[in-house]
């Protein structure tokens, strides 16, 4: 699935548009930054409720082109600005982390 297809599927608000035609290889969910740094695979999307600048730094480090902020979390301006600079798509959705994972799995995206 592409970033655009995932954003369309989940709805929500695109806070920052990155490379919408980029294919996503899989998904990882977690809120512990060190877990994501040690576990995430390149090209995966990241589902989290963390909404601060360090999220963008981890996404850059692991080449995660799509961050999904679950449970209606809002991103501060500095996170949006950094994601814009790094061409990372930032999507805020009302669904819980669980609901996002279930929906993506239902549509065939593998998880980690």
SETI-110825 format. One line per 3 residues: number of its first residue (from 1); their letters; for each residue x negated, y negated, z of N, C-alpha, C. Coordinates in nm, 2 decimals, padded with zeros to 4 digits. Last residue first. Layout:
NUM> A> X,Y,Z,X,Y,Z,X,Y,Z; ...
//
This chain:
112> XXX> -00.49,00.57,01.27,-00.62,00.62,01.33,-00.60,00.63,01.47; -00.26,00.66,01.01,-00.31,00.59,01.12,-00.43,00.64,01.17; -00.14,00.61,00.67,-00.20,00.69,00.78,-00.25,00.60,00.89
109> XXX> 00.17,00.53,00.53,00.04,00.47,00.57,-00.02,00.56,00.69; 00.43,00.62,00.47,00.31,00.69,00.42,00.17,00.64,00.46; 00.65,00.50,00.58,00.62,00.47,00.44,00.48,00.52,00.39
106> XXX> 00.63,00.59,00.84,00.74,00.63,00.76,00.72,00.61,00.61; 00.41,00.44,00.92,00.40,00.58,00.91,00.51,00.64,00.82; 00.54,00.18,00.94,00.43,00.21,00.84,00.40,00.36,00.82
103> XXX> 00.73,00.23,01.14,00.77,00.19,01.00,00.66,00.22,00.90; 00.56,00.30,01.36,00.66,00.39,01.31,00.70,00.36,01.17; 00.42,00.06,01.39,00.35,00.18,01.36,00.44,00.29,01.30
100> XXX> 00.63,-00.11,01.46,00.55,-00.14,01.34,00.48,-00.01,01.30; 00.72,00.00,01.70,00.81,-00.01,01.58,00.73,-00.03,01.45; 00.49,-00.03,01.86,00.54,00.10,01.83,00.63,00.10,01.71
97> XXX> 00.47,-00.31,01.88,00.36,-00.23,01.82,00.41,-00.09,01.78; 00.80,-00.44,01.80,00.69,-00.40,01.89,00.58,-00.33,01.81; 00.89,-00.71,01.57,00.89,-00.57,01.61,00.78,-00.54,01.71
94> XXX> 00.85,-00.97,01.47,00.93,-00.95,01.60,00.92,-00.81,01.66; 00.52,-01.06,01.35,00.65,-00.99,01.34,00.72,-00.97,01.47; 00.29,-01.24,01.17,00.36,-01.23,01.30,00.50,-01.16,01.28
91> XXX> -00.01,-01.19,01.00,00.14,-01.17,01.00,00.19,-01.16,01.14; -00.27,-01.29,00.82,-00.22,-01.29,00.96,-00.07,-01.29,00.95; -00.53,-01.19,00.61,-00.39,-01.22,00.63,-00.35,-01.20,00.77
88> XXX> -00.84,-01.35,00.57,-00.77,-01.25,00.64,-00.62,-01.28,00.65; -01.03,-01.53,00.47,-00.93,-01.47,00.38,-00.87,-01.34,00.44; -01.17,-01.68,00.64,-01.22,-01.55,00.62,-01.14,-01.47,00.52
85> XXX> -01.02,-01.92,00.67,-01.16,-01.93,00.62,-01.22,-01.79,00.58; -00.79,-01.81,00.77,-00.79,-01.88,00.64,-00.93,-01.88,00.58; -00.88,-01.73,01.02,-00.83,-01.63,00.93,-00.83,-01.69,00.79
82> XXX> -00.94,-01.98,01.13,-01.05,-01.88,01.11,-01.01,-01.78,01.01; -00.68,-02.09,01.15,-00.79,-02.16,01.07,-00.90,-02.06,01.03; -00.56,-01.91,01.32,-00.51,-01.93,01.19,-00.62,-01.99,01.10
79> XXX> -00.71,-01.96,01.55,-00.71,-01.83,01.49,-00.66,-01.84,01.35; -00.66,-02.23,01.60,-00.79,-02.19,01.57,-00.80,-02.05,01.51; -00.38,-02.23,01.66,-00.43,-02.30,01.54,-00.57,-02.25,01.50
76> XXX> -00.26,-01.91,01.78,-00.30,-02.05,01.80,-00.37,-02.10,01.67; 00.02,-01.72,01.68,-00.13,-01.74,01.68,-00.16,-01.89,01.70; 00.26,-01.54,01.87,00.23,-01.66,01.78,00.08,-01.68,01.79
73> XXX> 00.44,-01.24,01.88,00.33,-01.32,01.92,00.30,-01.43,01.82; 00.65,-01.06,01.83,00.67,-01.21,01.81,00.56,-01.29,01.86; 00.55,-00.80,01.84,00.63,-00.86,01.95,00.65,-01.01,01.95
70> XXX> 00.22,-00.83,01.68,00.35,-00.77,01.71,00.42,-00.84,01.82; 00.04,-00.94,01.42,00.07,-00.97,01.56,00.21,-00.93,01.59; -00.17,-00.78,01.22,-00.03,-00.79,01.24,-00.01,-00.82,01.39
67> XXX> -00.42,-00.86,00.99,-00.39,-00.85,01.13,-00.24,-00.87,01.15; -00.61,-00.74,00.73,-00.47,-00.78,00.77,-00.46,-00.75,00.92; -00.87,-00.66,00.67,-00.81,-00.77,00.60,-00.67,-00.81,00.64
64> XXX> -01.14,-00.59,00.84,-01.00,-00.56,00.86,-00.92,-00.68,00.79; -01.43,-00.56,00.88,-01.36,-00.58,00.75,-01.22,-00.53,00.76; -01.54,-00.58,01.13,-01.49,-00.45,01.09,-01.43,-00.45,00.95
61> XXX> -01.59,-00.85,01.16,-01.70,-00.75,01.19,-01.66,-00.62,01.13; -01.34,-00.96,01.12,-01.45,-00.99,01.02,-01.56,-00.88,01.04; -01.20,-00.87,01.34,-01.16,-00.84,01.21,-01.26,-00.86,01.10
58> XXX> -01.35,-01.00,01.54,-01.35,-00.85,01.53,-01.30,-00.81,01.39; -01.28,-01.26,01.49,-01.42,-01.22,01.49,-01.43,-01.07,01.47; -01.01,-01.27,01.52,-01.06,-01.29,01.39,-01.21,-01.24,01.38
55> XXX> -01.00,-01.23,01.80,-00.93,-01.13,01.71,-00.99,-01.14,01.57; -01.10,-01.46,01.91,-01.19,-01.34,01.91,-01.13,-01.23,01.82; -00.88,-01.64,01.92,-00.99,-01.65,01.82,-01.08,-01.53,01.81
52> XXX> -00.58,-01.46,01.98,-00.68,-01.56,02.02,-00.79,-01.55,01.92; -00.36,-01.26,02.06,-00.35,-01.37,01.97,-00.45,-01.48,02.01; -00.27,-00.92,02.08,-00.38,-01.02,02.11,-00.37,-01.14,02.01
49> XXX> -00.11,-00.73,02.00,-00.04,-00.84,02.06,-00.14,-00.95,02.10; -00.17,-00.56,01.68,-00.20,-00.60,01.82,-00.11,-00.70,01.87; -00.29,-00.37,01.42,-00.17,-00.41,01.49,-00.20,-00.44,01.63
46> XXX> -00.48,-00.40,01.13,-00.48,-00.40,01.28,-00.35,-00.45,01.33; -00.56,-00.20,00.84,-00.50,-00.32,00.91,-00.50,-00.29,01.06; -00.88,-00.11,00.70,-00.76,-00.08,00.77,-00.69,-00.21,00.81
43> XXX> -01.13,-00.17,00.59,-01.01,-00.17,00.50,-00.88,-00.14,00.57; -01.32,00.04,00.80,-01.32,-00.07,00.70,-01.19,-00.06,00.61; -01.17,00.15,01.10,-01.24,00.18,00.98,-01.22,00.06,00.88
40> XXX> -01.22,00.11,01.46,-01.15,00.08,01.33,-01.24,00.11,01.21; -01.39,00.17,01.68,-01.31,00.27,01.62,-01.25,00.24,01.48; -01.52,-00.04,01.80,-01.59,00.09,01.80,-01.51,00.20,01.72
37> XXX> -01.35,-00.25,01.78,-01.48,-00.26,01.73,-01.55,-00.13,01.71; -01.13,-00.15,01.93,-01.12,-00.18,01.78,-01.25,-00.19,01.72; -01.24,-00.14,02.18,-01.19,-00.02,02.12,-01.18,-00.04,01.97
34> XXX> -01.30,-00.41,02.23,-01.41,-00.31,02.22,-01.37,-00.18,02.16; -01.04,-00.51,02.25,-01.13,-00.55,02.14,-01.24,-00.45,02.12; -00.74,-00.37,02.30,-00.88,-00.37,02.36,-00.98,-00.40,02.25
31> XXX> -00.51,-00.32,02.17,-00.53,-00.46,02.22,-00.67,-00.47,02.29; -00.41,-00.15,01.87,-00.48,-00.16,02.00,-00.50,-00.30,02.04; -00.39,00.05,01.58,-00.32,-00.03,01.68,-00.40,-00.03,01.81
28> XXX> -00.47,00.08,01.24,-00.51,00.10,01.38,-00.43,00.01,01.47; -00.42,00.23,00.92,-00.38,00.13,01.02,-00.44,00.18,01.16; -00.54,00.23,00.58,-00.48,00.29,00.69,-00.45,00.18,00.80
25> XXX> -00.62,00.08,00.35,-00.66,00.23,00.36,-00.58,00.30,00.48; -00.46,-00.14,00.14,-00.49,-00.11,00.28,-00.51,00.04,00.29; -00.57,-00.33,-00.13,-00.51,-00.21,-00.08,-00.55,-00.19,00.06
22> XXX> -00.49,-00.67,-00.21,-00.59,-00.57,-00.16,-00.52,-00.45,-00.10; -00.32,-00.87,-00.28,-00.32,-00.75,-00.37,-00.42,-00.64,-00.32; -00.36,-01.08,-00.10,-00.24,-01.00,-00.10,-00.24,-00.88,-00.18
19> XXX> -00.59,-01.18,00.09,-00.60,-01.12,-00.04,-00.48,-01.03,-00.05; -00.41,-01.39,00.29,-00.54,-01.35,00.25,-00.53,-01.30,00.11; -00.23,-01.64,00.46,-00.23,-01.55,00.34,-00.38,-01.52,00.30
16> XXX> -00.10,-01.68,00.77,-00.22,-01.70,00.69,-00.22,-01.60,00.58; 00.14,-01.61,00.86,00.08,-01.73,00.92,-00.04,-01.77,00.84; 00.43,-01.48,00.76,00.29,-01.48,00.72,00.23,-01.62,00.76
13> XXX> 00.66,-01.35,00.97,00.61,-01.47,00.91,00.46,-01.46,00.88; 00.89,-01.07,00.89,00.81,-01.16,00.98,00.77,-01.28,00.91; 00.86,-00.78,00.70,00.92,-00.91,00.72,00.83,-01.00,00.81
10> XXX> 00.76,-00.53,00.63,00.78,-00.57,00.78,00.86,-00.70,00.80; 00.76,-00.54,00.35,00.82,-00.43,00.42,00.86,-00.47,00.57; 00.60,-00.76,00.29,00.74,-00.76,00.25,00.82,-00.65,00.33
7> XXX> 00.35,-00.67,00.41,00.42,-00.79,00.46,00.57,-00.80,00.42; 00.31,-00.45,00.24,00.32,-00.43,00.38,00.39,-00.55,00.45; 00.28,-00.57,-00.01,00.38,-00.47,00.01,00.41,-00.45,00.16
4> XXX> 00.05,-00.74,00.04,00.18,-00.80,00.01,00.30,-00.70,00.03; -00.15,-00.54,00.08,-00.11,-00.63,00.19,00.03,-00.70,00.16; -00.04,-00.23,-00.06,-00.11,-00.35,-00.06,-00.07,-00.44,00.06
1> X> -00.09,00.12,00.00,00.00,00.00,00.00,-00.09,-00.12,00.00
//
